[in-house]
Amino acid sequence: MPIQKKTYEPDKETDRAKNIKGEIIYIDDAESGRKGYSCIGCDKPMQANIQRKNPTHQSYFSHIPVDVSKGEKKCTYSNREQREIIASDILQRIKRIKVPDVVKYPPKGIDKNPVKLKHSQFIDAFKVRSELTFYEDEEGNIHYGKNPEINDRYLLLRPDVTFFNHNGDPILFIELVVTHKISDEKKIKLRRLGINTISIIVPRGSDQEIEENFRSVKNVKWEYNEVEASTTYLSVSNRATEGILEFDKQQRGIFGETTLCRKSRINNTIRTIKKCLGGKSYHRTEQDFRREIFRIKEATEREEKKLAELESEYQKEIRAEYAGGNLDIENQGREVDSKEESLQLGLATKNW
Ligand SMILES: [Zn+2]
């Protein structure tokens, strides 16, 4: 399952451009007209179109029409891509983001209230990295790296931003998205990774507005949360709910497990068990056991042999000690036997 490469729709109308000094500015900070602005994507001149008369219409930069017949290339600049670059840079700097409440929704078809498992909170990172690739090796161990050469079938996810704690462990994946919709394939991968993941729609706005967005959970959803995933609704449904929780249909949909997800999870568990059984650690344990059993068998045999030797030694000793006495007893025994014989013979004759 290859990682889906992000594709950005090019925008004719843009909200950012370079000024005459080459600095990237937001449309709100621009002056109307051709004031030496140029495109971030293609460096071609742009003009600012400020909507003063109609404030409900958004202002924008546009390319100064070019002569396509001269073989000029079409611009591929994307507002969204630019916003995501800015968002990623801000997160690298502030190392902090607010995540929403973790809520457990009842399974489909059950008309009950959702239950809050965890309050909305700020997550602080010790280190922030962008566009790392997470993949697994043939043994099923998860690794990550920057642009590693990996066979597609081992690829898991390339989150836009990853938060690490001070132990160097990834603690939060941040996905910058256009929509919170999530495919079953991705749900499966997120469960496989087991790392808390949020998706954010970076809104249109100035750099300051984008930064402020990270202090609010308005545009944030959980794509995967470990606490939510490891809690069953039934086990929490008796807990008193804190007021009336907002029933977030979208969030419920993301957390919902489809048959495909369940099937894959079960397959994964089976695969892990098989891997465990066939893995080195199992073999090593098995060998250790075999060695131990062999060692005990050998020791037992040795002890049995020793015991047999001791027994025969004692028997010899006893025999030697009572050798003379035995001879007497044997002789006396024989005497008794012959007397008994003659007596029986006598009795038999008498009866005739
Ligand atoms: Zn351009």
Residues whose N, C-alpha, C, O or C-beta is under 5 A from the ligand:
A	BS01	ZN	C39 G41 C42 D43 C75 Y77
